[in-house]
Amino acid sequence: MVLTEANRFTFTATGHPNIQATHKSTFEVTMAPDLSLQGDCIIGVNASHSAQQINSLLGDALRHPKSHLLTYLSNGPITECIQGYGSPQLILQSPTSLVWRTSDYVDDRTIAIRCNKAARDLNRRLIESLQQPDSTLQVTLVLFLGTT
């Protein structure tokens, strides 16, 4: 596959002491300011953007049948890269959250499917750094549209 027409967008979220990142098939960033221990997929709170807002920026490209999404998660010197895909089925209407999935499941929060990592697969140094409430998670989306 030849990838062309890169679209890039960066937004932020903050850490929280209850971040566990142990979910086996998803990870999530939410605009909610707080997090309970049940939110084992959440890696950032107080996000500056939701699926609904990403829809207005990258929605058409994410719904392209040959879209490929690289997501870079950074806190200071620690960066993690996740590979995933868009889908014509993406809804991107959640006003509060963004979810990356290892499966093909789509709901209004889903931004990428068939990702190569879920919360439990993320760098533990990154997760430990995000357990500090004053930490900042930088999320950079790099979207490519395949030509073949």
N, C-alpha and C positions, 0 to 999 in steps of 0.2 A: 504494500500500500504506500502510495506517495502522499505525504501530508502537506497541505498548502493552506494559505489563508489563516494564519494564526490570529486568534482573538485572545487578549489578555485582560484580566480584571483582578484587582486585589482588594480585599476587605479585611476587617479585623474582628476579633472576639477577645474575651478575657478568660483567664484561668479561674478555677474555683477549687477549694479544698476537697470537695466531694467527687472530683473527676477520677474515675476508675479506668475507663477505656478497656473493658473486658468483653464487650459484645463480640460474638463470633461472626456476624454477617453484615454489620453496618457500623458507621460512625456518623455523628451528628454535631452540628453547630447550631445553637439556638439564640434567639434574641432575648429569651427569658433571663432575668437577672440572677436567678437562684437555681440550685440543682440539688435534688435528693439523691440518696444512695441508690435508688431504683433506676436512675438514668445512666446505666452502665455503658451506653454507646456515646454519650455526650462528651466531647473533648473541648468545648468552648461555650461560654455564655456571653450575654451582652453583645451579641453579634451586630455588626453595623448593617448587615443585609440579610434578607430572607429569600426563599425560593421565588416569591412573588416579585421581588425587586430584581433578582437575577434574570427572571423571565423577560422583563422589559429591556434588559441590556444584552443578553445572550440567548434568549429563548429560541429564536428561529434557528440559530446555528446549533444549539444543543439538540434540537429536534431533527436535524439533518440525519438521514439514515446512515451516513458514513462519518459521523462526528466522533472524535477521540479526545478525551479530556484528561489532561495532566493536572493534578492538584498538588500544590506545594504547601505544606504546613510548616511554619517556621516560628521559632521562639529563640531570639538571640542567634547563636551560632549553630543551633540544631535545626536541621531541615529534613523533612520526610517527603518523598514523592509517591503519589498514588496514581496509578493508571486506571482509567475507566472509560466508559462510552456513554454517549447520549442515546436518545431513542425518539422516534416519531411519537411514541406514546407518552412522553413526559408531559406532566400537567403544570408543574411549577407555579402553584397558586397558594402555597402555605404563606401566611403573613408573618410567621414566627421562626421557621426552621429550614434547614437544608440537611438532607441525608444522602450519603454515599452508600451504595449497596453492592455486595458481592454477587447477588442474585439478579434476576431479570424483573423482580417485583417493582412496580411503580405506584406511587401514591402522590398526593399533592406536594409532598416535601422532597421527593426524590430529585437529585440533580445529576446523578450518574449511576449506571448499572454495570454489572460484570467487573467491578473493581478488583484489583489484585490484592487489596488489603482491607481489613475491617479494623475496628477499634483495638482488638486484642493483638493485632499484628504490628501496631505502630511502635516506633522506637520508644522504649521505656524511659530513656533520658528526657525525651520530649514530653511524655506524659507527666513525669515527676516535676518538670519545670512548670507545667500547666496547672499543677495542684497548688501553686502559689497564687493567691487572689489578685496580686498586683501584676501578674504576668500578662503578656499580650501574645495572642496567637495571630499570626499573619497568614491569611489564606489567599493564595494566588492561583487563579484558574487560567490555564492555557488551553485553549480549544483549537483543535485542528480539524479541517474538513478534508476527508480523503477523496482522492480523485479516481481511485480504482476500486 
